[in-house]
Amino acid sequence: MATSMVAPDRRRFLKVGAGLIAMTIMPSGLIVGEAWSQMPRSTQPETFATLVQMSRDCYPHASLDDSYYVKAVETLDQAARASEADLALLEDGVAALNKAASGKGGDYKSLASDADRAAILTAIEDEPFFQKVRSNLIVGLYNQKDLWPIFGYEGASADKGGYIERGFDDIDWL
């Protein structure tokens, strides 16, 4: 009685094996938003996603894609990599946001009401966590050259003689 054994297909074996290895070593928590996906390097994925939502709530621009806010939050994530104190400030701050939001029906980023999220932020606006995120956003968000045309900013003008002769009043959206 001869048994007929099919020789293993090497390609299939490698494909299945690579998939299993990738699933085993890949960290969970990949953040997926409207138009971005980013794996934070120091903060927890939920913390990173909450910071993106908080950034949008602090400086709301409906016409901006989440990717611009992600880029600004990446700066905070990098700082947290270099400083245990910064990491603790961000993680603890997001935990406090989520605790404040729990009375309204969920975690901070999942609250449907902009007014509820704004009320939570207003309550903590004097705290170091809020000030750290807010001050990072001023530079991290608005210093992205890709955004300048959207806001009507033409860039630095000192090397071109200043704004007086170069359209200081040509912004049409104010």
Rosetta constraint file for C-alpha pairs under 8 A:
AtomPair CA 8 CA 13 HARMONIC 7.32 0.50
AtomPair CA 9 CA 13 HARMONIC 6.18 0.50
AtomPair CA 10 CA 14 HARMONIC 6.17 0.50
AtomPair CA 11 CA 15 HARMONIC 6.10 0.50
AtomPair CA 12 CA 16 HARMONIC 6.06 0.50
AtomPair CA 13 CA 17 HARMONIC 5.92 0.50
AtomPair CA 14 CA 18 HARMONIC 5.90 0.50
AtomPair CA 15 CA 19 HARMONIC 6.21 0.50
AtomPair CA 16 CA 20 HARMONIC 6.24 0.50
AtomPair CA 17 CA 21 HARMONIC 6.19 0.50
AtomPair CA 18 CA 22 HARMONIC 6.08 0.50
AtomPair CA 19 CA 23 HARMONIC 6.17 0.50
AtomPair CA 20 CA 24 HARMONIC 6.14 0.50
AtomPair CA 21 CA 25 HARMONIC 6.24 0.50
AtomPair CA 22 CA 26 HARMONIC 5.65 0.50
AtomPair CA 29 CA 39 HARMONIC 7.94 0.50
AtomPair CA 29 CA 45 HARMONIC 5.58 0.50
AtomPair CA 29 CA 46 HARMONIC 7.45 0.50
AtomPair CA 30 CA 37 HARMONIC 7.07 0.50
AtomPair CA 30 CA 38 HARMONIC 6.76 0.50
AtomPair CA 30 CA 39 HARMONIC 5.74 0.50
AtomPair CA 30 CA 45 HARMONIC 6.68 0.50
AtomPair CA 31 CA 37 HARMONIC 5.47 0.50
AtomPair CA 31 CA 38 HARMONIC 5.76 0.50
AtomPair CA 31 CA 39 HARMONIC 6.42 0.50
AtomPair CA 31 CA 45 HARMONIC 6.25 0.50
AtomPair CA 31 CA 46 HARMONIC 7.70 0.50
AtomPair CA 31 CA 49 HARMONIC 6.69 0.50
AtomPair CA 32 CA 36 HARMONIC 6.01 0.50
AtomPair CA 32 CA 37 HARMONIC 4.59 0.50
AtomPair CA 32 CA 38 HARMONIC 7.13 0.50
AtomPair CA 33 CA 37 HARMONIC 6.22 0.50
AtomPair CA 33 CA 66 HARMONIC 7.22 0.50
AtomPair CA 34 CA 65 HARMONIC 7.70 0.50
AtomPair CA 34 CA 66 HARMONIC 6.74 0.50
AtomPair CA 35 CA 65 HARMONIC 7.00 0.50
AtomPair CA 35 CA 66 HARMONIC 6.63 0.50
AtomPair CA 35 CA 67 HARMONIC 6.65 0.50
AtomPair CA 36 CA 66 HARMONIC 6.98 0.50
AtomPair CA 36 CA 67 HARMONIC 5.77 0.50
AtomPair CA 38 CA 70 HARMONIC 7.88 0.50
AtomPair CA 39 CA 45 HARMONIC 6.82 0.50
AtomPair CA 40 CA 44 HARMONIC 6.93 0.50
AtomPair CA 40 CA 45 HARMONIC 6.10 0.50
AtomPair CA 40 CA 48 HARMONIC 6.57 0.50
AtomPair CA 40 CA 74 HARMONIC 7.40 0.50
AtomPair CA 40 CA 77 HARMONIC 6.66 0.50
AtomPair CA 41 CA 77 HARMONIC 6.66 0.50
AtomPair CA 41 CA 78 HARMONIC 7.31 0.50
AtomPair CA 41 CA 81 HARMONIC 7.17 0.50
AtomPair CA 42 CA 77 HARMONIC 5.86 0.50
AtomPair CA 42 CA 78 HARMONIC 7.14 0.50
AtomPair CA 42 CA 80 HARMONIC 6.16 0.50
AtomPair CA 42 CA 81 HARMONIC 5.21 0.50
AtomPair CA 42 CA 87 HARMONIC 7.31 0.50
AtomPair CA 43 CA 47 HARMONIC 6.12 0.50
AtomPair CA 43 CA 48 HARMONIC 6.20 0.50
AtomPair CA 43 CA 77 HARMONIC 6.11 0.50
AtomPair CA 43 CA 80 HARMONIC 7.13 0.50
AtomPair CA 43 CA 87 HARMONIC 6.66 0.50
AtomPair CA 43 CA 90 HARMONIC 7.66 0.50
AtomPair CA 43 CA 91 HARMONIC 6.97 0.50
AtomPair CA 44 CA 48 HARMONIC 6.27 0.50
AtomPair CA 44 CA 91 HARMONIC 7.69 0.50
AtomPair CA 45 CA 49 HARMONIC 6.24 0.50
AtomPair CA 46 CA 50 HARMONIC 6.09 0.50
AtomPair CA 47 CA 51 HARMONIC 6.13 0.50
AtomPair CA 47 CA 90 HARMONIC 7.55 0.50
AtomPair CA 47 CA 91 HARMONIC 6.39 0.50
AtomPair CA 47 CA 94 HARMONIC 6.11 0.50
AtomPair CA 48 CA 52 HARMONIC 6.35 0.50
AtomPair CA 48 CA 73 HARMONIC 7.28 0.50
AtomPair CA 48 CA 77 HARMONIC 7.66 0.50
AtomPair CA 49 CA 53 HARMONIC 6.43 0.50
AtomPair CA 49 CA 109 HARMONIC 7.60 0.50
AtomPair CA 50 CA 54 HARMONIC 6.05 0.50
AtomPair CA 50 CA 94 HARMONIC 6.93 0.50
AtomPair CA 50 CA 108 HARMONIC 6.93 0.50
AtomPair CA 50 CA 109 HARMONIC 5.38 0.50
AtomPair CA 51 CA 55 HARMONIC 5.97 0.50
AtomPair CA 51 CA 73 HARMONIC 6.66 0.50
AtomPair CA 51 CA 94 HARMONIC 7.47 0.50
AtomPair CA 52 CA 56 HARMONIC 6.32 0.50
AtomPair CA 52 CA 66 HARMONIC 7.57 0.50
AtomPair CA 52 CA 69 HARMONIC 5.83 0.50
AtomPair CA 52 CA 70 HARMONIC 5.92 0.50
AtomPair CA 52 CA 73 HARMONIC 6.34 0.50
AtomPair CA 53 CA 57 HARMONIC 6.20 0.50
AtomPair CA 53 CA 109 HARMONIC 5.88 0.50
AtomPair CA 54 CA 58 HARMONIC 6.10 0.50
AtomPair CA 54 CA 109 HARMONIC 7.59 0.50
AtomPair CA 55 CA 59 HARMONIC 6.12 0.50
AtomPair CA 55 CA 60 HARMONIC 7.76 0.50
AtomPair CA 55 CA 69 HARMONIC 6.39 0.50
AtomPair CA 55 CA 73 HARMONIC 7.76 0.50
AtomPair CA 55 CA 133 HARMONIC 7.59 0.50
AtomPair CA 55 CA 134 HARMONIC 7.66 0.50
AtomPair CA 55 CA 137 HARMONIC 7.01 0.50
AtomPair CA 56 CA 60 HARMONIC 4.88 0.50
AtomPair CA 56 CA 61 HARMONIC 7.23 0.50
AtomPair CA 56 CA 66 HARMONIC 7.96 0.50
AtomPair CA 56 CA 69 HARMONIC 6.77 0.50
AtomPair CA 57 CA 114 HARMONIC 7.54 0.50
AtomPair CA 57 CA 117 HARMONIC 7.41 0.50
AtomPair CA 57 CA 118 HARMONIC 6.92 0.50
AtomPair CA 58 CA 134 HARMONIC 7.20 0.50
AtomPair CA 64 CA 68 HARMONIC 7.01 0.50
AtomPair CA 65 CA 69 HARMONIC 7.61 0.50
AtomPair CA 66 CA 70 HARMONIC 6.15 0.50
AtomPair CA 67 CA 71 HARMONIC 6.20 0.50
AtomPair CA 68 CA 72 HARMONIC 6.53 0.50
AtomPair CA 68 CA 141 HARMONIC 6.60 0.50
AtomPair CA 68 CA 144 HARMONIC 7.89 0.50
AtomPair CA 69 CA 73 HARMONIC 6.24 0.50
AtomPair CA 69 CA 141 HARMONIC 6.42 0.50
AtomPair CA 70 CA 74 HARMONIC 6.09 0.50
AtomPair CA 71 CA 75 HARMONIC 7.05 0.50
AtomPair CA 71 CA 140 HARMONIC 7.24 0.50
AtomPair CA 71 CA 141 HARMONIC 7.48 0.50
AtomPair CA 72 CA 76 HARMONIC 7.36 0.50
AtomPair CA 72 CA 136 HARMONIC 7.31 0.50
AtomPair CA 72 CA 137 HARMONIC 6.07 0.50
AtomPair CA 72 CA 140 HARMONIC 4.31 0.50
AtomPair CA 72 CA 141 HARMONIC 5.23 0.50
AtomPair CA 73 CA 77 HARMONIC 6.35 0.50
AtomPair CA 73 CA 137 HARMONIC 7.69 0.50
AtomPair CA 73 CA 140 HARMONIC 7.51 0.50
AtomPair CA 74 CA 78 HARMONIC 6.10 0.50
AtomPair CA 75 CA 79 HARMONIC 6.27 0.50
AtomPair CA 75 CA 136 HARMONIC 7.63 0.50
AtomPair CA 75 CA 140 HARMONIC 7.03 0.50
AtomPair CA 76 CA 80 HARMONIC 6.18 0.50
AtomPair CA 76 CA 133 HARMONIC 7.53 0.50
AtomPair CA 76 CA 136 HARMONIC 7.17 0.50
AtomPair CA 77 CA 81 HARMONIC 6.40 0.50
AtomPair CA 77 CA 87 HARMONIC 7.84 0.50
AtomPair CA 78 CA 82 HARMONIC 6.77 0.50
AtomPair CA 79 CA 83 HARMONIC 6.28 0.50
AtomPair CA 79 CA 86 HARMONIC 6.67 0.50
AtomPair CA 79 CA 87 HARMONIC 7.79 0.50
AtomPair CA 80 CA 84 HARMONIC 6.40 0.50
AtomPair CA 80 CA 85 HARMONIC 7.50 0.50
AtomPair CA 80 CA 86 HARMONIC 4.80 0.50
AtomPair CA 80 CA 87 HARMONIC 4.29 0.50
AtomPair CA 80 CA 90 HARMONIC 7.82 0.50
AtomPair CA 81 CA 87 HARMONIC 6.99 0.50
AtomPair CA 83 CA 87 HARMONIC 6.34 0.50
AtomPair CA 84 CA 88 HARMONIC 6.11 0.50
AtomPair CA 85 CA 89 HARMONIC 6.07 0.50
AtomPair CA 86 CA 90 HARMONIC 6.24 0.50
AtomPair CA 87 CA 91 HARMONIC 6.12 0.50
AtomPair CA 88 CA 92 HARMONIC 5.73 0.50
AtomPair CA 89 CA 93 HARMONIC 5.77 0.50
AtomPair CA 89 CA 129 HARMONIC 6.04 0.50
AtomPair CA 90 CA 94 HARMONIC 6.10 0.50
AtomPair CA 90 CA 129 HARMONIC 6.60 0.50
AtomPair CA 91 CA 95 HARMONIC 6.18 0.50
AtomPair CA 92 CA 96 HARMONIC 6.18 0.50
AtomPair CA 93 CA 97 HARMONIC 6.29 0.50
AtomPair CA 93 CA 129 HARMONIC 5.65 0.50
AtomPair CA 93 CA 130 HARMONIC 7.81 0.50
AtomPair CA 94 CA 98 HARMONIC 6.16 0.50
AtomPair CA 95 CA 99 HARMONIC 6.12 0.50
AtomPair CA 96 CA 100 HARMONIC 6.15 0.50
AtomPair CA 97 CA 101 HARMONIC 6.15 0.50
AtomPair CA 97 CA 107 HARMONIC 7.61 0.50
AtomPair CA 97 CA 108 HARMONIC 5.86 0.50
AtomPair CA 97 CA 120 HARMONIC 7.09 0.50
AtomPair CA 98 CA 102 HARMONIC 6.03 0.50
AtomPair CA 98 CA 106 HARMONIC 7.44 0.50
AtomPair CA 98 CA 107 HARMONIC 4.56 0.50
AtomPair CA 98 CA 108 HARMONIC 4.88 0.50
AtomPair CA 99 CA 103 HARMONIC 7.50 0.50
AtomPair CA 99 CA 107 HARMONIC 7.24 0.50
AtomPair CA 100 CA 104 HARMONIC 7.81 0.50
AtomPair CA 100 CA 108 HARMONIC 7.71 0.50
AtomPair CA 100 CA 120 HARMONIC 6.72 0.50
AtomPair CA 101 CA 105 HARMONIC 6.68 0.50
AtomPair CA 101 CA 106 HARMONIC 5.89 0.50
AtomPair CA 101 CA 107 HARMONIC 5.33 0.50
AtomPair CA 101 CA 108 HARMONIC 5.13 0.50
AtomPair CA 101 CA 111 HARMONIC 7.35 0.50
AtomPair CA 101 CA 117 HARMONIC 7.71 0.50
AtomPair CA 101 CA 120 HARMONIC 7.35 0.50
AtomPair CA 102 CA 106 HARMONIC 4.75 0.50
AtomPair CA 102 CA 107 HARMONIC 5.69 0.50
AtomPair CA 102 CA 108 HARMONIC 7.66 0.50
AtomPair CA 104 CA 111 HARMONIC 7.53 0.50
AtomPair CA 104 CA 116 HARMONIC 7.67 0.50
AtomPair CA 105 CA 111 HARMONIC 7.17 0.50
AtomPair CA 106 CA 110 HARMONIC 6.27 0.50
AtomPair CA 106 CA 111 HARMONIC 6.30 0.50
AtomPair CA 107 CA 111 HARMONIC 6.58 0.50
AtomPair CA 108 CA 117 HARMONIC 6.78 0.50
AtomPair CA 111 CA 116 HARMONIC 7.21 0.50
AtomPair CA 111 CA 117 HARMONIC 6.88 0.50
AtomPair CA 113 CA 117 HARMONIC 6.59 0.50
AtomPair CA 114 CA 118 HARMONIC 6.05 0.50
AtomPair CA 115 CA 119 HARMONIC 6.08 0.50
AtomPair CA 116 CA 120 HARMONIC 6.42 0.50
AtomPair CA 117 CA 121 HARMONIC 6.34 0.50
AtomPair CA 118 CA 122 HARMONIC 6.03 0.50
AtomPair CA 119 CA 123 HARMONIC 6.25 0.50
AtomPair CA 120 CA 124 HARMONIC 6.74 0.50
AtomPair CA 121 CA 125 HARMONIC 5.93 0.50
AtomPair CA 121 CA 130 HARMONIC 7.65 0.50
AtomPair CA 124 CA 130 HARMONIC 6.47 0.50
AtomPair CA 125 CA 130 HARMONIC 5.55 0.50
AtomPair CA 125 CA 131 HARMONIC 6.82 0.50
AtomPair CA 126 CA 130 HARMONIC 6.92 0.50
AtomPair CA 126 CA 131 HARMONIC 6.81 0.50
AtomPair CA 127 CA 131 HARMONIC 6.33 0.50
AtomPair CA 128 CA 132 HARMONIC 5.95 0.50
AtomPair CA 129 CA 133 HARMONIC 6.39 0.50
AtomPair CA 130 CA 134 HARMONIC 5.96 0.50
AtomPair CA 131 CA 135 HARMONIC 5.86 0.50
AtomPair CA 132 CA 136 HARMONIC 6.15 0.50
AtomPair CA 133 CA 137 HARMONIC 6.23 0.50
AtomPair CA 134 CA 138 HARMONIC 6.54 0.50
AtomPair CA 135 CA 139 HARMONIC 7.18 0.50
AtomPair CA 136 CA 140 HARMONIC 5.59 0.50
AtomPair CA 137 CA 141 HARMONIC 5.11 0.50
AtomPair CA 137 CA 142 HARMONIC 7.33 0.50
AtomPair CA 138 CA 142 HARMONIC 5.87 0.50
AtomPair CA 138 CA 143 HARMONIC 7.74 0.50
AtomPair CA 139 CA 143 HARMONIC 5.24 0.50
AtomPair CA 140 CA 144 HARMONIC 7.04 0.50
AtomPair CA 142 CA 147 HARMONIC 7.09 0.50
AtomPair CA 142 CA 148 HARMONIC 7.60 0.50
AtomPair CA 143 CA 147 HARMONIC 7.86 0.50
AtomPair CA 143 CA 148 HARMONIC 7.86 0.50
AtomPair CA 144 CA 148 HARMONIC 6.98 0.50
AtomPair CA 145 CA 149 HARMONIC 7.94 0.50
AtomPair CA 146 CA 150 HARMONIC 7.96 0.50
AtomPair CA 147 CA 151 HARMONIC 6.60 0.50
AtomPair CA 148 CA 152 HARMONIC 6.10 0.50
AtomPair CA 148 CA 153 HARMONIC 4.89 0.50
AtomPair CA 148 CA 154 HARMONIC 6.58 0.50
AtomPair CA 148 CA 155 HARMONIC 7.09 0.50
AtomPair CA 149 CA 153 HARMONIC 5.71 0.50
AtomPair CA 149 CA 154 HARMONIC 6.60 0.50
AtomPair CA 152 CA 171 HARMONIC 5.98 0.50
AtomPair CA 157 CA 161 HARMONIC 6.29 0.50
AtomPair CA 157 CA 162 HARMONIC 4.78 0.50
AtomPair CA 157 CA 163 HARMONIC 6.19 0.50
AtomPair CA 157 CA 166 HARMONIC 7.97 0.50
AtomPair CA 158 CA 162 HARMONIC 4.78 0.50
AtomPair CA 158 CA 163 HARMONIC 7.91 0.50
AtomPair CA 161 CA 165 HARMONIC 7.42 0.50
AtomPair CA 161 CA 166 HARMONIC 7.86 0.50
AtomPair CA 162 CA 166 HARMONIC 6.70 0.50
AtomPair CA 163 CA 167 HARMONIC 5.98 0.50
AtomPair CA 163 CA 168 HARMONIC 4.94 0.50
AtomPair CA 164 CA 168 HARMONIC 5.76 0.50
